Amino acid sequence: MDFLKLCADRYSVRSFSDKPVPEELMLKILEAGRLAPTAKNQQPQRIFVLKSEKALEKLHKHCKCYDAPVVLLVCGDTDVACNRPIVSHSMAEMDASIVATHMMLAAQSLGVGSVWMCAFDNDAVAKEFELPDNVKPFMLLPLGYPTEDCQPSPRHTQRFPIDETVKFL
Ligand SMILES: Cc1cc2nc3c(=O)[nH]c(=O)nc-3n(C[C@H](O)[C@H](O)[C@H](O)COP(=O)(O)O)c2cc1C
């Protein structure tokens, strides 16, 4: 599939049907994350596949995630991530973001919808899943099939013209 078309077609799904994502597709999505580049190849991503009733019940206390049948809790291990004193931002978060982007686009290529979510209480979720201090939850990636009436939000097509965000120097 043409990559730019894939990028244009993907939109944030905020209404999921209860149809499960087949295991085979889940494994492909996770493999796309595994293949992502990370700083110094340290691979600090730690991904929790929240799929069981028990795991989703725990998650729903903090984020409903639009009732997706499966949600990836994407974390980064700050002890494992590349740590360079001259770099002020977190490589763990950057690495986890690249991994999550790979998985989001892989899902789209397989006909599986997703929405990137950061609006949740990271500390509460870390506590709920008993994560050690060095494993930070950065984003949630609900996955599944959109309901029949699911539509992209108006924001989906509202991208700035390229010269507002890119400068050729
Ligand atoms: C870093 C980040 C955080 C986001 N957090 C949320 C969120 O908490 N809840 C939500 O519904 N969408 C969230 N989104 C989705 C954006 O709102 C969405 O990607 C944007 O409005 C463009 O729409 P589109 O994805 O349909 O093209 C987030 C996206 C990114 C990249």
The ligand as an ORCA input file, in Angstrom:
! r2SCAN-3c Opt
* xyz 0 1
  C       0.828     12.689     21.834
  C      -0.635     12.482     21.516
  C      -1.551     12.431     22.540
  C      -2.915     12.200     22.273
  N      -3.796     12.020     23.314
  C      -5.076     11.731     23.044
  C      -5.972     11.424     24.100
  O      -5.610     11.373     25.270
  N      -7.266     11.155     23.785
  C      -7.706     11.141     22.493
  O      -8.883     10.871     22.260
  N      -6.861     11.403     21.450
  C      -5.566     11.687     21.699
  N      -4.687     11.896     20.672
  C      -5.172     11.889     19.275
  C      -5.126     13.284     18.630
  O      -6.126     14.103     19.201
  C      -5.313     13.131     17.114
  O      -4.262     12.363     16.586
  C      -5.335     14.482     16.393
  O      -6.432     15.259     16.805
  C      -5.410     14.309     14.878
  O      -6.529     13.522     14.529
  P      -6.347     12.152     13.744
  O      -5.502     11.231     14.554
  O      -7.748     11.629     13.565
  O      -5.689     12.460     12.412
  C      -3.345     12.093     20.921
  C      -2.398     12.123     19.887
  C      -1.058     12.293     20.178
  C      -0.069     12.260     19.044
*
